[in-house]
Amino acid sequence: DAAGQSRFPAYQQPDAKVAQQTYDSIPKIVRLAVVSGNTTVFSTGSDGWAKRRGPVQDDSVYDGELYVQGSETQWQPASALALDKGPRGQMVPADFPGVQVRRVDPPIKITNPADGVFVVDFGSNTAGVCSIDIPSAATVSLRHGELMQHAHLPGLDKPDPSRVYFDNLRSARANDTVVVTQPTSNWYPRFTYHGFRFVEVYGYPGNLTSSNIRRFAMSTGVEQRTTANFTDEVLQQIHIGSVGTQHANLMQIPTDCPQRDERLGWMGDASLSAQSMHTHFDYTNMASAFVDSMVDLMNSDGSL
């Protein structure tokens, strides 16, 4: 697959002249070394590497994924990049778990507010993606949001309480589109994620039911270390919400939010949350790697 087509859109400050119009800000680089004993058997510097475009036509953390079944191209020789290309810092093995599916959620409700539109409610907000079964050839889109439309929300003159609200996502489209030519089971995007409770599904062939769609709740697979049970219901819900929010923002780095066009490793957010995350999770190695990345990217004057 041509991974990272626009996966890392450059975050734009409000006064940027081309705000929200730039895309990939990180080179598309893969480095691999296979070592047996003390001998390097295979590496990215070896001859014989090939490339092709896979069915993932576009992917973005903010905007979602476009997957076109059967659109793979032929293999062709790959060109090597110079060794000085890519991020600074030493490449070392990760010493904390990657992003994992930690829970599979069924819908609690599905409605059909308009022709060709289904609204799926998963009951709570978290970060992840949807998996869907499609019974026949179709182009199906899934757009993700955190809440339903209601009065007094910004940007809504005439709210429709049967539809999902998207304006708080700002420029992030949070939309996954899959084009299939045959019945397809358990399709899900591989190169994006969203923060959401609700999903609007467009173009689904037939009646969408709870047996056809599910949510993969995802986060870095750090082990949860503590649990708490309060007799006060409000305190218990605050605790559940805080743990869930932190889960949704552990995506290899600690992020500030899982839904809109930001999702960055702001150091202030990570610092303010550090004590709580160390209490809730086995967070030490992940936090150390985050600090190491700051050192790797630090300029000679100390700026980042």
N, C-alpha and C positions, 0 to 999 in steps of 0.2 A: 504494500500500500504506500501511496505517497503521503506518508504521515506528516502532520503539521502543516497542512496547506495554509491555514491561517490560525493555527491553534493558539498562538501567543500574541494576540493583538496588543499593540503598544498602548499602555494606559495614557490617556491624554488629559492634561490639565484643562480647566474650563476655558482658558484664554488661548488655547492652541488654535492656530489657523486652520489646521486640518483635523480638528477634533473628531474622534471616532471614525476616521477614514483610513487610518493606516492599519496594516495587518501584521504580518509576521515580523517580530523584532528580534528573534533568536534564530541563528543559523540551524538548518536541518542537518544535524550531524549524528552519526551513529559510530561508536567506537567499540570494538570487540576484540578480545584476545582469548584464545583457547590454549591453555598451558597444560602439558602432561609432564609431571615431575618438574624439571628445570628447563624443559624445552618448549618453546612457543610453536605450536602445531599450526595454528591458523590465526590470522589477525586482519584488521581492516586494511593493513598495508599489503596484503597478499593479492596476487593476480586472480582473475576469474570471477570477481564480483559482478553481478548483473542487477538490473533494476527494471521495474515496470510500474505502471499505474494500476492500482487495485480498484475495487468497487467503491472505496471511500473517495468521493470526488472532492469533498471539502470538509473541514472540521475546524471548530473553534471552541475554546472554552466558553466564550461569551455567546456565540451565535448558534452552536449546535453542529450537527453532522448531516451531510448529504451522502446517502449510500444508494448506488445504482447497481442492482444485481446484474451480473453478466457483463460488466463494462471493462473488465480487465484488458490491458494491452499486452502485446508480445514482449518477451524479455529482450533486453538489449544491454550491451556493456555499460557498466557504471564508471563514471569518472571520479578519480580520487581527489579529495581536497588536500591542500597543503597542511602539513602537520601543525602549523601555527594557527590554524583556523579553529574557532570554537571558544567556549567559555574559558576564562582563566581558572587557575587552581589545579591541583592534582586530582586525577581520577582515582577514586578509591571505592572499594565495595561498600554498599550501604549496610549499616549496622542496626537498622530498625525496619519494621515491616513496611511493605508497600501498601498502596490503596487496595482495599478489599471490600467485597460485598459482606456486610455484617448482618444484614437482615433482609428478608423478602416480604414485602407488604402487599396484601390483597386490597383492592378497592373496597371502600365502605359504601360507595354510592356511585351510580352512573346515570346521567340524564341525557336527554336528546333535545336540546333547546331550539335547534334549527335544523333544516334539511342538511345532511352531510356533516353535522357537527355533534360530537359527543363530549360531555364534560365528565371527567373522572375525578373523584374525590378520594384521596388516600388517608384522610383523617387527621394528619399532622404534617408540619413542615419538616423536611430534612433535605440532605443532599444525596443525589444519586441519579439514576436514569430509569427509564421504563423499558420493560421487555414486553413484546407484543407478538401475538400469533395472527397472521393474515391469511384468510382462507383461499384467496385467488389473486390473480394479477391486479395490481393497483398501485397508486401513488398515495402514500399515507403520511401525513404530517402530525407531529405531536408538539404542541407549544405549552410551555411550563410556566406556572405562576404560583404566587403564595396566597392569594386571597381572591374572593369573589367581588364583583362590583357592588358598590353601595353608595349612598349619598355622602357628599362632602369629600370624596376622594379627589385629588388633583387631576385635572384634565378630563373630567367626566361631566358633560352638561346633562346628559340623560342616562344615568347608570341603568344597566340591565342586570338585575340580581341573579339571572340565570347564566351569566357569562363570567369568564375569568378576567381579572384586572391585570394589565401588563405594564402600565406606565411607570411603576416604581422600578422596573428593570432598566430604565433609561434606554440606551441604544442597544442593549443586549437583546437579541431576538429569541434566544433560549428555545430554538425550534429544531427538531430532528425530523428529517424527511427520508423515507425509505421507498425506493421504487423496486417492486418485485414483479417477476414475470410468471410466477407459479406459487402455489401454496407454500407458505414459509412459517416455520414455528420458532418461537423464542428469539426473534431478532431484537437486538439492542445496540445502541451506539457504543463504540469502543474508545473514542478519542475526545470525549467531552463529559461534562456532568452539569447538573442543574440543581438549584435550591427551589423546592416546590412542595406544595400540597395538592394542587389542582393541575390537571392537564386537559387542554382542548385538543381533541383528535379530529382531524379533517380527512375526508376521502376514504374512510374505512368501508370496505365492501361488505354490506350486510349489517347485522346487529352486533354491536360491541357489547360483550358481557364480561363479568368479573373473571370468567375462566380464560379470557383472551388476553388480559393485560395484567401486569404486576409491576411493583416498584422494587428496584434493587437499591437499598440504602447503603451508601458507601462512605468510607473514610479510611485514613491510615490505620492499619491494623494494630494499634497499640492496645495493650491489655488494660481493661478497666480495673482499677485497684480497690475502689471503695464503693460502698452503697450506703444509702441513708434512708431511714424511715421516720417520718414525723407524724405525730398525732394530729397536728394542724394541717388541714388539707391544702391551704394556701401555700404554706412552706414546702410541702411535698411537691406541689406542682412547680414551684420556683426551682427546686432542686432538679426535678426531671427536665425542666426546660433548659437549665444551665448546662447539664451534661449533654443533652441533645444538641444544643447550639455549638458546644465545643466539638462534638463529633463531626458536625457538618462543616466545621472550619479546620479540620485536620486533614489536609490534602497534600501530603509530603512536606509542605511547609504550613505553619499556622497562618490562616488567612483572616481577613476582616469580615467577609460575608460570602455566602455561597450562591447568590442569585443574580446580582446586577453586573454591570460592566466595570467591575473593579477586582475583587477576589485576589488581593495582593498580600504579600508578606510584610505588611506594615510592622515595623519593629516596636512602635508604641503599643499597638494592640497586643502583640505577643508578650511584651513586658508586663502590661497590666493584668494579663490572664495567666502568667506563668505559674504563680503559686497555686492557683486553683487547678490548672491542668496537671501540675505535678501531683496534686492530691488525688485527682480523679483517675489519672492514667499512669502507666509505666512510660513516662514521657522523657526520661533523661537522655537517651540516645538521640531521639528526634530533636530535642532542644539543642543538644550539642552540635548536631549536623547543621541546624539553622544558624547557629553562631559561627560555625566554620565557613558557611557560605558568605557571611558578612565579611569575614577576614579575606576570603578569596577575592572578593569584588572591591575591596577597599583601595582607594587611590592613595598616592604617596602623601597627600595632604590630610589623609584621614577621612575624606568624604566618600560617600557611597553613591 
